[in-house]
Amino acid sequence: MEFAGLVNDIQASAIGEWMRSSLKAMPVVEATHVLAATMVFGTVLIVDLRLLGIPNATRAFTRISDELLRLTWWAFGLAVVTGSLMFAANANTYVINTAFRLKMLALLAAGINMAIFQGATLRGVGGWDVGVAPPRAARLAGLLSILLWVTVIMLARWIGFTKGYNFVVPDDPNIKFDF
Amino acid sequence: MAEFAAWLHATAVSQTIQSVGWIVPLVQCIHILMIGIVFVSSLMIALRVLGRMRADEPFELVWLRFAPWMWRALLVMAITGVVLIVGEPGREFGATSFWVKMVLLVVALLVTLRLGRAPASAAARPLAVGLIVLWIGVIFLGRAIAYDVEVWQSLSSHT
């Protein structure tokens, strides 16, 4: 199967090998991934809550979304890069892991929800940008976004408890640290 | 500290957390979600002090918008953190990252209180930058607890 071959090539790549053999690469990349994920979730949450009228509608929606979504996209880019590095280390295991597959689906759903919001719902923003409650479609988009991002983060954490390893971890790695 | 960890590990509540498979993953999820709220709320406050976010609003308004979310999420984060410590006391107390993380956390809270009281003082801008760096450090060290030897090498308290 061509897909399995591609995944295998990714795992066998020099980057995958480096991620597995470097002592510091995995902790640094994972920590950066968590940092990026918390940043995506926190910034998206502020925008989504504003759609739901929390805490109120006094600050213009477009203003809040413009000032925060820049941060969201930077953090998301960082999450994609670090996530790809983690994937390369153990690609064959990730693609058959249920939590990983569901996480990718939830990410896709979050993207579709955002695309519909940006492409359709946001066109009428002039009528509800400030001072009034956003329309039902906008509130629904905000609620869905919160639920989907919480799901993404929970499934992501679940991967770590379910994936196992498909390469042999030596019983006695005999690690020596020389300075 | 090792004796305390061993005692805690043997308690009924610790045994329960260890043996019920879904508790640790679920509590970790909540812990991470709360960090997202605490970190970004602190970031908003710090960026406002630096004039890079909501500069059209007075600091007071930004503080009132984000500080309550920060403190409440922090409370949930602390509770879930305690559950994780009780569940795996040796792993936490034995990690250099854990202790450095606790120190940075306390400093971050003191800096936040200071910013809330005196957002226009001469020290406010460097403190705001420091607050962002401190939270990034706390998040890094939180993940690094699982890799204490790799990260700290001979400085790791894991033996």
Interface residues (C-beta under 8 A of the other chain):
Chain A: L23 K24 M26 P27 E30 A31 T32 V34 L35 A37 T38 M39 V40 F41 G42 T43 L45 I46 P55 R59 E67 L71 V150 I153 M154 R157 W158 G160 F161 I175 F177 F179
Chain B: V24 P25 L26 Q28 C29 I32 L33 I35 G36 I37 F39 V40 S41 L43 M44 M53 R54 E57 R65 I136 I139 F140 G142 R143 A144 A146 Y147 V149 E150 V151 Q153 S154
